[in-house]
Amino acid sequence: MFLPSVHAETDTEVLLQFIRENPLGILITGLKSSEQDFLQCTHVPWVLDVPEESEDSSPRIRGHIAKQNPQVKAMIEAVDQKPPNHDHYDPPKFYVETKPDTRKVVPTWNYSAVQVYGKLSLYYDSKTPEAGAFIAQQIHDLSSHTEKSIMGYTGGDRPEAWTVDEAPERYVDLLKRNIMGIEIQVKKIQGKFKMSQEMRSGDREGVVKGFQSMGTETGTAISEMVKGRGELHDLKKAGN
């Protein structure tokens, strides 16, 4: 990942929180295989585990993918990666300070992303105690996280969260047999928020207003992120 200092985020807690809030990421592997391509990638929803200070301090992320996936076949053949982002096209007309002044503006993309690199462990056979327990815990935790944290299904005034035990047991067992559990022990984590921090203050304000005026959920989210990241950049630049 290219990390210009103006865009780089070095706070591990901020990066881990990004993963919690954006669990869909991409698992990337580069493995020699007699039948599969060297580079493989799969979109995977992840569950983040951050151990207590008294335990192994390395965070871990857990996921699962279908056994018929070519990437699984490559990993099984070789046996020893990256999660999500916010992004949006950033048009030149938003740069209300520089465009009228010099016209030296071009389109770009604003985005945020986190990359994780680590050691991969596979849980293939759900019939074995260790793999069976891992896969059962994985689908339970993932369902709970997405139902409550992503969808906001917490009961009361909101709908009750769906739970795995609502599905027929034999159906769930069949699904377990057809997926493989994945755990990555995080060895390195890095991320960036490219949100117009490098632009002049007038241009940043134009970007904020431009995205807000779109009237979309994504536009509002990008607008707020550009505003917040710009203010943080100005504070750091001022030495506060």
Order of alpha helices (4+ residues) and beta strands (2+ residues): beta-alpha-beta-beta-beta-beta-alpha-beta-alpha-beta-alpha-alpha-beta-alpha-alpha
